[in-house]
Amino acid sequence: MPSSSSSTAVPEEIEQWLVLGKQALWVEDFSGTCQLECFCASCFHAFCTHCCWFHHEPTIHMVFPVAADAAGRGVYATHGPDGCRVHPDFVEDVLAAQDYATRLPWDAFCLLCGTAFAAAACPDHHRHHHDPSLPDAVLRVERRGGRHCVRCTGSEWWFPYVEQILDDPVEDDGDEQLLPVMTRRPGSCKQCGDPDTGYLIAVCSSSCSESYRRDLAGRRQRREVRQAARAAAGDQAKQLIDGLRISNY
């Protein structure tokens, strides 16, 4: 559950999605890739079936499977059984121009879907997959020092729901931070990593439970101190700029 510092009212149903999304993020190793393997002639988009299949429903849209040959060129049907061309020239031009060979590493995670994906393969993920009335919950993920990190400011509406699985920053430029995901193997203790904890139990002992709460409180306190320091630095900079403006009159 989010800390008391959260100021955004989130419907209960969305909270449940976020909790499930956090659990999925916790055990995600981001080892997968996306690859453009279909083309939707209704949308004029090549897409990967990993997360995009349902918004290119073939019973509604004109979807064609595409493979890649040894040279990386798209391979697809050009003529139907009757010998007629499947695609007009303008569709085939767009279809043929796509890159179907490159495997795109997963570098994004949607908390509402509980799914990792490649942002380049699905750049408008939230708009395609979720009701426009829902706020965006797509996390940017970058790899640093062998760990997968979430790039964020810490002020995002979803942050209180995932902060307990995010470690201290490995980068902090004053505006954004890179917070490593404290990846947990399914069924292991979330504190000590004991692999025999079981899928229905998060920690293996009362001592691990206490250590986990203490570590979480420490990370949260350090995060709040950094945020306060940034805010104070921003106020000082503003006062300095205002003073310079006044002195120039």
ZAGU-544987 format. One record per residue (C-alpha): x negated, y, z negated. Coordinates in steps of 0.5 Angstrom, whole numbers, plus 500, padded with zeros to 3 digits. Each point is the difference from the previous one (the first is absolute). Layout:
<rs>
XYZ
...
</rs>
This chain:
<rs>
500500500
498507501
497504495
504506497
496505504
504498506
505506502
503497506
507496499
500494504
506495501
500494496
500496507
494503502
496499494
501493500
497500507
494504498
499495494
500494505
496504505
495502494
499492499
499499507
495505500
496497494
499493504
499503507
493499502
501504507
496495504
505499505
501504507
505503505
500499507
504503505
504493503
506503503
503506504
507503499
502503506
506503497
495504495
494500505
496498494
495494500
501497493
497494495
505495497
497500493
505506498
503503506
504494503
507502496
500507503
499498507
505495500
500496506
508499500
500507501
494503503
496497506
494497497
495496504
494496497
493502502
494496499
492502502
496497505
492500499
499507502
505502495
505502505
508499499
503493503
507500501
506498505
500505506
506496504
506496497
502493503
503503506
494503502
502507498
496505496
501500493
498508499
500506504
494503501
500506495
502494495
494496502
495506500
501501493
500493498
494498503
496506497
501497493
494497496
503493499
493497498
497504494
502498493
502505496
498499492
505502495
499507497
507501498
505497495
508502499
502499493
507500502
499494505
494497496
496499506
493502502
499502508
496504504
502507501
498500507
504495502
506503496
499507499
507502499
502494495
504504495
504503506
501494503
501495494
504504495
506505499
498507501
503502494
495496496
493503499
494497503
496495496
494498505
494500497
493501503
495495499
492501501
495495498
494502496
495496497
503493501
507503497
506502503
502507498
506505500
499507502
505504497
500507496
504496494
506505500
504496505
507497498
498493500
493501496
503499493
503493503
493497502
495504496
499494495
497496505
495506503
493500497
496507499
498503506
494499504
501506504
503507498
500506504
504504496
506499504
500493501
498494497
498493502
503495495
498493500
505495500
499495494
501494504
503494496
500493503
508497500
501496493
494503497
499504493
500508502
495501495
495495500
501496506
502493497
502496506
505496496
504505497
506498505
505504504
505502495
495503495
496506501
495499495
497494497
500502492
501506495
493502500
500501508
507504499
497505495
494501504
504501507
504505496
494504497
497500507
506502504
501506494
492502501
501500508
506504499
497505495
494501505
504501506
504506496
493503498
498500507
507503502
499505495
493502502
502501507
506504498
496505495
495500506
505502505
503506495
493502499
499501508
506503501
499505494
493502503
503501507
505504497
495504497
496501506
506502504
502505495
492503500
501501507
506505500
</rs>
